[in-house]
Amino acid sequence: MKPAESFPIRKERPRGRRSRCRDCSTTARSKLKMAEYQMTYRSKLKSKDLDGFRKREREYSLKTKYGLTLEKYEELLEKQFGKCAICRQPPTNGRGKKLNVDHSHKNKIVRGLLCHGCNTGLGAFQESSEILKRATDYLTTAEVRGDTFAIT
């Protein structure tokens, strides 16, 4: 625990001192200044070359989130014929109509590329093959049993 002298005096505070010590305040200010600088810098880059900016952002995002290069992403896309690995449809949503990188949240392994619907569907089923199998069984048996009815 830091001594009270590490915290600047602030009379309007209940204990008469700031909640952050001098070191933490300096660090927070530095982070804020860096964030402001980055936003300004990114705005300038974006205004100069929007397509190049988007490509660099995409490359950075793929590399930091999934460890993929843009070339590896394109290779996966080609292997899947530009279509979702589950529904086999080309992407229809989003600005660039890109397929999402599907990865295991447990072991961080990239499994393939999915459209938005299939990707969120897997998330809704908690990436559990058991729950997904139960959902498939439910759909199949409900139709066979005749438990379905028309919605009017």
N, C-alpha and C positions, 0 to 999 in steps of 0.2 A: 504494500500500500504506500502511496506517495504521501509525503508530508503536505500539510495544508498550504505551505508557502509556494508549492508548485502550481497552485491554482490562483489565477489572478483575482483580485478583489472586485466584487460586483455587489454593491450595496443593496440593489433591488432584489437580489436572490435571497431565498429563505435562510441560507447559512452564510450569506455575505460573500460567497466566492462563486466563480464560474464552475460549471459541471465538467469542463475539459481542462486538463493541465496545459501548460504553455507548449510543450512538445506536441501533444495531440492536436492542439489548435493550429500550430504551424503546419503539421502534416495535412490536416483537413484543408487548409487554405491552399497548400501546394497542389493537392489533388483537384480541387475546384478549378484552380488556374489552368492546370493541365487539361482538364475536361473542356474548359472553354476554348483553349487553344486548339485542341483537336477538332472541336465542332467547327470553328472558323476555318481551319486548314482543310477539313473535309468538304466544307461548303465551297471553298475556292476550287478544289480539285473537281468536284462534281459539276460546277458551272463551266469549267474549261472543256471537259471531255466526259460527257455523261456515260457513253457506252464503255469507254475504257475504265471509268470509275466503277461501274457496275461489275465489270469482269474482274477487276482487282478485289472488290468486296466479296464476290462469289468465291474466288480462289482462296482468299483469307478465311472465309467462313468454312469452306470445305476442309481446309487444312487444320484449322484449330478445333473444330467440332468433331471431325471424323477421321482425321489423319489422311485424307484423300487429296490427291492433286486433281486439277481440272482434267488432265489427260486420263487419269484413272476413272473419274466420273464418266467421261465421254466413252471410255471403253466399256464400262458397265451398261451404259445407255445403248451402245451398239449391240452388245450381247443380248439385250432384252428387246431389240428391234425398236427402240424408242417408246416402248410401252410399259405399263405397270406390270410388275412381276406377278400380281394376283389376278386382276381383272382383265389384263391384256389389252387395255384401252390406252390410247395416247392421252397425255395430260390435257385437261381442258380448262383449268383454273389458273389464276395468277397472272401477273404482268408478263413474265417470261415463259409461262407455261412449262415450268421445270418439274421433273419428278423429284419427290422427296427422298432423301437418303434414309433407308430403314436400317436401324441398328439396334442391337441388344443393349438394353440399359444395364443389364447385369454384368456382361463381360466385354462391352464396348466393341463388339465385332459388327462390321457392316454386312448386312444380309442381302441387300439389293436396293432397287429403286421402286418407289410406290407412288401412285397418284394420291392426292390429298384425301379422298374418301377412304381408300383402303388403309392409308397410314393412320388416320384418326380412328378407323374401325378397329384396327389392331390395338390401339391405345385404349379404346373403350372396353375391349376384352382383356385388358391388363396383360397383353402379350402372352396369354396363357393358352397353350394348345388344348388343354383340358376344357376350359370354358368355351373355346371356339368349337370343339367337337360337340359339346352339349348343345350349343346353339344350332349346329347343323342337324343334330339328331332331332331337336325340337321342331325345326322347320319341316323335316322329312316326315316325322311321325304325325304331326298335326294334319298334314295333307292326307296321309294314308288313312287315319282314323276318321276323317271327315269332320274334325272339330272346327273347321274353318267355316265362316259365314260371310255373306256378302255385306259390304258396308254401303249403306244407302244414304 
